[in-house]
Amino acid sequence: MWLSLMPLAHGQSNTVYMTSLVWPPYSGESLPQQGVTVAATQAIFKAMGYHLVVDFYPWSRAVKLGLDKNTKYLGYLPEYYSKELDKVCHFSESVGSGPLGFAQLKSKPVKWDTLEDIAQLSRVGIVQDYVNTQEFDQRIKDGSIKGDVSTSDLVNLKKLAANRIPLVVIDKYVLEYLLNNTPELQDMKTEIEFNEKILEDKYLYLCFKDTPQAKEMKDLFDKSAHRVDMKSFFKESLR
């Protein structure tokens, strides 16, 4: 069974293709080693005898191409787990994690205990096709929390800075990176903060598409991932 996935003979390709998005510090074409998640994933594939090539697209396209059975891609990364996605792709072992919560203006902090409190807000900034938490996404879907949809975290933060929305859903490390490295946000850098209460500490995964080849590669990847201390790798890389 595993012969088809062992390192191939000289002259044959042992390259694996996946898609991703610009989502620093986790992934991005111009980041060192293309981001923390990509670097960790490449290290695991290298230990397997494979070379990972990641092509970067806007998120919705990255997902579509990664899951399309007619493309060269075996899947995409990184992704949060969701029951809906589990029906159309195979989730790998975790390749890291990050705290998901809200960005807010320091001058207008939001005190909340449950999502019922969030539902009282006029709108909450979300990114199109991002998975957040199961309960939060269900509330967005049924309209009990009003979502303000954007194409990226950066667009959401600009809306927040302009006082157009009170909160935006974002990963803490993504927020820190964008505030420290995005020229458009420098004037508001000291005015935006991460809300102290998080939605969830979210694990990051590779999403392998639903084909026999991708499933077989996912199983081999999982065996190799077990040998890497991903938690320590991420902590060191995110410093």
VENUR-V265519 format. One record per residue. SS is DSSP state (H for helix, E for strand, L for the rest). OMEGA is omega as a letter, one per 40 degrees, with the letter a starting at -180 (999 if undefined). Layout:
SS;OMEGA, SS;OMEGA
This chain:
L;a, L;a, H;a, H;a, H;i, L;i, L;a, L;a, L;a, L;i, L;i, L;a, L;i, L;a, E;i, E;a, E;i, E;i, E;i, E;i, L;i, L;a, E;a, L;e, L;a, L;a, E;i, L;a, L;a, L;i, L;i, H;a, H;i, H;i, L;a, H;a, H;i, H;a, H;i, H;a, H;i, H;i, H;i, H;i, H;i, H;i, H;i, H;a, L;a, L;i, E;a, E;i, E;a, E;i, E;a, E;a, L;i, L;a, H;a, H;i, H;i, H;i, H;a, H;a, H;a, H;a, H;a, L;a, L;a, L;i, L;i, L;a, L;i, L;i, E;a, E;a, E;e, E;a, E;i, L;i, L;i, L;i, L;a, L;i, H;a, H;i, H;a, L;i, E;i, E;a, E;i, L;i, L;a, L;i, L;i, L;i, E;i, E;a, E;i, E;i, E;a, E;i, E;a, E;i, E;i, H;a, H;a, H;a, L;a, L;i, L;i, L;i, L;i, L;i, H;i, H;i, H;i, H;a, L;i, L;a, L;a, L;i, L;i, E;a, E;i, E;i, E;a, L;i, L;i, L;i, L;i, L;i, L;a, H;a, H;a, H;a, H;i, H;i, H;i, H;a, H;a, H;i, L;a, L;i, L;a, L;a, E;i, E;a, E;i, E;a, L;a, L;i, H;a, H;i, H;i, H;a, H;i, H;i, H;i, H;a, H;i, L;i, L;i, L;i, L;a, L;a, E;i, E;i, E;a, E;i, E;a, H;a, H;i, H;i, H;a, H;a, H;a, H;i, H;a, H;a, H;a, L;a, H;a, H;a, H;a, H;i, H;a, H;a, H;a, H;a, H;a, E;i, E;i, E;i, L;a, L;i, L;a, L;i, L;a, E;i, E;a, E;i, E;a, L;a, E;i, E;i, E;i, E;a, E;a, L;i, L;i, H;a, H;a, H;i, H;i, H;i, H;i, H;a, H;i, H;i, H;a, H;i, H;a, H;a, H;i, L;a, L;a, L;i, L;a, H;a, H;i, H;i, H;a, H;a, H;a, H;a, H;a, L;i, L;999
